[in-house]
Amino acid sequence: MAAPMKFGNWQEALDYLLQKSKDSGLLQGFKSLQSNADRIKFVFDNKILLDVEWLKLYFKECCPQFHKKSDEKSVHHRNLGNKFFQEKKYGQALAAYTQSVQFAPCGHGDSNHTDSLALAYGNRSAALFHMSKYQDCLLDTERAQNAGFPPQSLHKLHTRRCWSLLKLGLQTSASKELAVLRQLCDQAKQNGEKAAGSLSRDIQLIEKELLKLKEKESDAQSILNIDKHPVPQVSYRPNSVLVQASSAVEMKTSPTQGRFLQAKQPIKSGDTLIVEHPFAAVLLPDHYATHCHHCFVVLPSNPVGCLRCSRVLFCGEDCRDKAWDVYHHIECPYLDLLHSFLRNHHERRSTVPGLTKEGRYERNYLSVYDLMTHAEDMQTEDMFQYSLTAALLLTILVHSGWFSSGDEKQPEAQNPNSLMKDWKTKFERLETFLGTSSTKGEKSEKGDNSEEPPDQGAESVPTLAPHAGGDGDQQLTSVGSDRMNTRAAQGYVDNLHPCGDGVCSSTSRREVSANSVKTGVVDGSTWTDDVYSVGGVLLRHVQQLVCNAHAITALHATQTDEGSAVETQSQVRVATAIYPTASLMNHSCDPTIISSFIKDVLVVKSVKDVPIGGEIFNCYGPHWKRMRRSERQEILKTQYFFECCCEACTGIKDDFSLCESLKCQHCGNSMAVHQEVRVCPNCHRTCDMAVMLQQLETADKRFADGIEKLERGNHADALASLLSCLRIRQSVMADDHRELGQTHDALAQCLAVSGRYAEAADHLTSSLRVTESLYGADSVELTRELHKMAEVQVNAGRPREALRTATRALKCARMHCAESDNWVQELLCLETALTRIVADSDAALG
């Protein structure tokens, strides 16, 4: 019977399969399974995935068709860009040309090659030039030429390059380009081309500009290769054990806390404790159009697309090529099914979980494999759905040919254009796998969920560990059979072990065992245990994601109204990643650290002084200043399977209600809201809480009405509603009530978009006071409000006040973020500009 679900919706498929397994009693049999490999085998033995009928169609027909390149679409977007360009709407033209690049077929020199990619790059370079983005323009002209730009129009690219180099003040490079232009002009004259006249005039203008230009000290290469995202160093010195952490911290273990981090020396607020590259990461689909698919940086004005699909974008060729070599040549056709999963690797455990035999906690698979799964705490229904997901991932690996044997480089990794070749063969291999695997092979003997070190007396099998020399080579060692008991696991480690910097070489071996899985799929003889062991590893990682996945966030600024001087900033999740070192930190609702990101690199800084022996705490999400104790405990118990006993949960520091106090109707003292009738603890008189709550309900309605009108651009009526809300809330709420601060903030936005900046600054002052009371003088929340205040003060004509505010905001931002962080750099530019303005003003006064 067909599954009643939307095509391609895996969550609906999971819900359907779970219900069907409950109804049939199949789930009861699944419940008794102890190992991950057995769970995966159970899924295939019972042909559960085949109940999702759209899956077969997906693999047979849809994969090669989804998001493929299209010359027709590329031409359409290029023509749209040309229209915008002629109307001098260069920003819109740029966006259209980028879409043209994204859809343009690649493969310069192939028989089916078109000029679409070269023309898209060339036209985009013109838009970039008119937007004064000269470095990006230069890069696109080079890309256009490399992609086979029409020879008869090459002079346009070189002319544009000359002018861009002149605008950048690069006289030597511009002179070299001018020499090329002269050659092209001579050729055009000899061939009697019409372009010769206009080209001669361009050359004359360029020659005149060159005479005016004085050579700058920097050359083109140094300007074009500036690293805009330098990664900071950890404070003090690198740790000899936790190689991506500071020597100021150390890893400890205890029966109650597990593995955790503590201070090895006194730590100061603002110290950088961890600078960690992710072991694996994935960009969220909502950000495909705005962030690099590989490093997650905000895309530049001139991104490049995948060589095969039209779905993803990269900040440059380097990221595109690394992504393709390591993982994208596998995931490319399956992105619609893979949006929720990380890319995985494999290794082994030492006596202390996560440490190599040299006693180092490195960026390798060992540290990832030993992250907690909490499999023993999971509900059977959750484990069943996770197993189905891992089985789907395993199906994708089989279908993609990932298990193909041999040392040769896979054709898919060599040439993106070959990825869709032999699709029929891929599907036949999958059909064989799904149709015959349930009758082949034997059940694995050992589980793979053990969180304890292998028994030293256990039977051992060969697996892989890092080479003692630390150069990324691998050597065989032994590990108990309860960890990895098949040749497939060995091959899986061998194939995907990170090489040197944690990235697997594109030429890594793809063999799984002496009897390859590819051959096994065909004859069904010896491959089953191997494949199921890999499936068990995939399931282990799916389990780990629940508790160990980190959100990679970025500041996202939005304007209340077009042309508004006030921006609202918020943290937006753009990607998910695994950071093994950071995962060692236990949770506290009042954390020791704060995290920020440079591309995909996690930077962990302390926000408190920590004495020797003090534990370093992260916050897993529920924060005592943002959520009630009961809400925090429920989230932590549900997702992380523990009851929090931090100071905020056990001491007087909580409750969240402290920032939701009301005023006594008689003496104005703060009092918590818990019941309809309340006696003031200060004057001991009774307040009618029902009346006060009715007033608050009225204020809430007026606040919602004001926000709705503000979003619609009806500023006058919005202001009236918000002022009415403010009057009510001021009469009922305590001065540090969070909703009172939100009201002042909304009024500031409304007044700023109306051009009334001085009044907006006054309301922001009140909002700042509440924010500081709630979150602290060095908090991220206060830093954002200070940044906003500085910009409003600038527009209000108060540069001295703005300078003081910007300086304070910059000091706070540096506590939380690296110097190269965009937020820090933006505040630094603001402070520099305001310093110059104030200095000029002082000079003018005498």
Summary of the structure (lengths in Angstrom):
residues: 846
radius of gyration: 30.9
end to end distance: 88.3
largest distance: 102.0
contacts: 2794
relative contact order: 0.08
helix: 52%
strand: 12%
